[in-house]
Amino acid sequence: MPIPLILDCDPGTDDALALFLAFASPELDLRAITVAGGNVGLPQTLPNALALTALARARVPVHAGADRPLLGDFRSAHDIHGADGLGGIVLPAGGPAAPDLAVDAIRRILRESADPVTLVGIGPATNLALALMAEPSLRARVAEIVLMTGAWGEGNITPGAEFNAWSDPEALAVLLRTGRPVTLVTLDLTAQALVTPAHLAAWRTRGGGTCLRAACDIQATVPASVRFDRQGAPLHDPCAVAWLLRPDLFGVQECHVEVDLGPGPSRGRTVIDRWGRRGLPANARVLTTLDADVFFTLLADRLASLP
């Protein structure tokens, strides 16, 4: 049976490829896309999600959500994703957003689903946290929470914090305390999914349709990472979707995870106790290793199947 799924995102270059992967995967029953401000502001992320959905001819409702974190100010990552979030790649405009706000759509789907629903968050966790804070009894309707967030090593927005965790650490803390299974796709994992020019060149030879070409064009705008000697850029968000499709590609470790909520330079840092030094029970499954070759083959195959 396909996995009932809500995908919460902030498109974003890597979100675009994650959305395409979800659209192309019959293993997933994608009930809704919910959108927050994150990589760029909500006035850009919402039309981006609508355009990507329309390009893939996916019949999935797209809901506008939070334009800022639970506390504090909004800050984008336009230096990575461009002012429009998609590196300046212009797509045909999508249709209108669905009428419900993200928090209401998430709650309604959880209430009405005959089976527990998996929540995948590949942006700041604000929408998901708001929904479960507004109606805590719905936690029992959640099968799993999969989040592209955090790091046990260095961050990518501050020395200690990953961007999504840093953008709304209070929301992440809420999800870590739901008591539901939480899977974390960290920077340490996504560093193993390094997209190089050779990958893009190989994808372009696959033929495929408009979506694959758009994915290559969008990814080509992402600056090569200094952390990896400018050999390429890590592909973060599709790893979270791939976990649901091919969990056998990943190494896993059960850990206790907390997020730093303080006002200082460590705000948003995820403290991942990989070796149980604090003696606290695990509250998250942390993905540790990735079979990158199979992952990239899976991604290319699925994207090539789209219109």
Residue pairs with C-beta under 8 A, 6 or more apart in sequence:
1 115
2 26
2 27
2 28
2 29
3 27
3 28
3 29
3 118
3 143
3 244
4 29
4 31
4 109
4 113
4 115
4 116
4 117
4 118
4 143
5 22
5 28
5 29
5 30
5 31
5 117
5 118
5 119
5 120
5 244
6 30
6 31
6 32
6 33
6 34
6 105
6 106
6 109
6 117
6 118
6 119
6 120
7 18
7 19
7 22
7 30
7 32
7 33
7 34
7 120
7 122
7 241
8 33
8 34
8 35
8 36
8 65
8 102
8 106
8 119
8 120
8 121
8 122
8 123
8 125
8 127
8 128
9 15
9 18
9 19
9 33
9 34
9 35
9 36
9 45
9 49
9 121
9 122
9 123
9 237
10 35
10 36
10 37
10 38
10 39
10 40
10 45
10 85
10 122
10 123
10 124
11 19
11 35
11 39
11 45
11 48
11 49
11 52
11 85
11 86
12 38
12 39
12 40
12 45
12 48
12 81
12 85
12 86
12 122
12 123
12 237
13 39
13 80
13 81
13 82
13 85
13 86
13 87
13 218
13 219
13 221
13 222
14 122
14 219
14 222
14 235
14 236
14 237
14 238
15 39
15 48
15 49
15 122
15 123
15 237
16 48
16 52
16 86
16 214
16 215
16 218
17 215
17 218
17 219
17 235
17 237
17 238
17 299
17 303
18 122
18 237
18 238
18 240
18 241
19 33
19 49
19 52
19 53
19 56
20 52
20 56
20 211
20 215
20 302
20 303
20 306
21 238
21 241
21 242
21 245
21 299
21 302
21 303
22 28
22 30
22 120
22 241
23 30
23 53
23 56
23 58
23 60
23 211
23 306
24 56
24 302
24 303
24 305
24 306
25 241
25 245
25 302
27 244
27 245
28 241
28 244
28 245
30 58
30 60
31 60
31 109
31 113
31 117
32 60
32 61
32 62
32 63
32 98
32 105
32 106
32 109
33 49
33 53
33 60
33 61
33 62
33 63
34 62
34 63
34 65
34 102
34 105
34 106
34 127
35 42
35 45
35 46
35 49
35 62
35 63
35 64
35 65
35 102
35 127
36 42
36 45
36 65
36 66
36 67
36 102
36 123
36 124
36 126
36 127
37 45
37 66
37 67
37 68
37 74
37 76
37 124
38 45
38 76
38 77
38 123
38 124
38 163
38 164
38 167
39 45
39 76
39 77
39 78
39 80
39 81
39 85
39 123
39 163
40 48
40 76
40 77
40 78
40 81
40 82
40 83
40 84
40 85
41 67
41 74
41 76
42 64
42 65
42 66
42 67
44 83
44 84
44 85
45 85
45 123
46 62
46 64
46 97
47 93
47 94
48 84
48 85
48 86
48 91
49 62
49 94
50 62
50 93
50 94
50 95
50 96
50 97
51 91
51 92
51 93
51 94
52 91
52 94
53 60
53 62
53 94
54 92
54 93
54 94
54 95
55 91
55 92
55 94
55 210
55 211
55 214
55 307
56 211
56 306
56 307
57 307
61 98
61 105
62 94
62 97
62 98
63 97
63 98
63 100
63 101
63 102
63 105
64 97
64 101
64 102
65 101
65 102
65 103
65 126
65 127
65 130
66 102
66 103
66 124
66 126
66 127
66 130
67 74
68 74
68 126
69 124
69 126
69 167
69 168
69 170
69 171
70 126
70 129
70 130
70 168
70 170
70 171
71 168
71 170
74 167
75 167
77 157
77 163
78 85
80 222
80 223
81 87
81 222
82 88
82 221
86 218
86 221
87 217
87 218
87 220
87 221
87 222
88 221
89 214
89 217
89 218
89 221
91 214
98 105
100 108
102 127
102 130
102 131
103 127
103 130
103 131
103 134
106 119
106 127
106 128
106 131
107 131
107 134
107 135
107 138
109 117
110 117
110 131
110 135
110 138
110 141
110 142
111 138
111 141
113 141
115 143
116 141
116 142
116 143
117 141
117 142
117 143
118 142
118 143
118 144
118 145
118 146
118 244
119 128
119 142
119 144
119 145
119 146
120 145
120 146
120 147
120 240
120 241
120 244
121 127
121 128
121 145
121 146
121 147
121 148
121 149
121 164
121 175
121 240
122 147
122 148
122 164
122 236
122 237
122 240
123 164
123 167
124 164
124 167
124 168
124 171
125 147
125 149
125 164
125 168
125 171
125 172
125 174
125 175
126 168
126 171
128 145
128 171
128 175
129 168
129 170
129 171
129 172
129 174
129 175
130 171
131 138
132 138
132 139
132 142
132 174
132 175
132 178
133 174
139 178
139 179
139 180
142 178
142 180
143 180
143 181
144 180
144 181
144 182
144 183
145 175
145 178
145 180
145 181
145 182
145 183
146 182
146 183
146 185
146 240
146 243
146 244
147 164
147 172
147 175
147 182
147 183
147 184
147 185
147 240
148 164
148 185
148 190
148 236
148 237
148 239
148 240
149 162
149 164
149 165
149 172
149 184
149 185
149 186
149 270
150 162
150 164
150 165
150 172
150 184
150 186
150 187
150 257
150 259
150 270
150 272
151 161
151 162
151 165
151 186
151 187
151 188
151 269
151 270
151 272
152 186
152 188
152 270
152 272
152 274
152 286
153 187
153 188
154 160
154 187
154 227
155 161
155 162
155 163
155 166
155 187
155 268
155 269
156 162
156 163
156 187
156 227
157 163
157 166
157 167
157 268
158 166
158 265
158 266
158 267
158 268
158 269
159 265
160 260
160 265
160 266
160 268
160 269
161 169
161 260
161 266
161 267
161 268
161 269
161 270
162 186
162 187
162 268
162 270
164 172
165 172
165 259
165 268
165 269
165 270
166 267
166 268
167 268
169 259
169 260
169 261
169 267
169 268
170 261
172 259
172 270
173 258
173 259
173 261
175 182
176 182
176 257
176 258
176 259
176 283
176 284
177 283
181 285
182 257
182 283
182 284
182 285
183 243
183 284
183 285
183 286
183 287
184 257
184 270
184 272
184 284
184 285
184 286
184 287
185 236
185 239
185 240
185 243
185 287
186 270
186 272
186 286
186 287
187 234
187 236
188 288
189 239
189 250
189 287
189 288
189 289
189 290
190 234
190 235
190 236
190 239
191 227
191 228
191 234
192 234
192 289
192 290
192 292
193 234
193 235
193 236
193 238
193 239
193 290
193 292
193 295
193 296
194 225
194 228
194 231
194 232
194 233
194 234
194 235
194 292
195 219
195 222
195 232
195 233
195 234
195 235
196 231
196 232
197 232
199 232
199 296
200 216
200 219
200 220
202 300
203 212
203 215
203 216
203 300
203 303
203 304
204 213
204 216
206 212
206 300
206 303
206 304
207 304
208 303
208 304
208 305
208 306
209 304
209 306
209 307
210 306
210 307
211 303
211 306
211 307
212 300
212 303
212 304
212 306
215 303
219 233
219 235
222 233
223 233
224 230
224 231
224 232
224 233
225 231
225 232
225 233
225 234
228 234
235 299
238 299
239 287
239 290
239 295
242 249
242 295
242 298
242 299
243 250
243 287
245 298
246 294
246 295
246 298
249 290
249 291
249 294
249 295
249 298
250 287
250 288
250 289
250 290
250 291
251 287
251 288
251 289
251 290
252 285
252 286
252 287
252 288
253 274
253 285
253 286
253 288
254 282
254 284
254 285
254 286
255 272
255 273
255 274
255 276
255 282
255 283
255 284
255 285
255 286
256 272
256 273
256 276
256 278
256 280
256 281
256 282
256 283
256 284
257 270
257 271
257 272
257 273
257 283
257 284
257 286
258 270
258 271
259 268
259 269
259 270
259 271
260 266
260 267
260 268
260 269
260 270
260 271
261 267
272 284
272 286
273 280
274 286
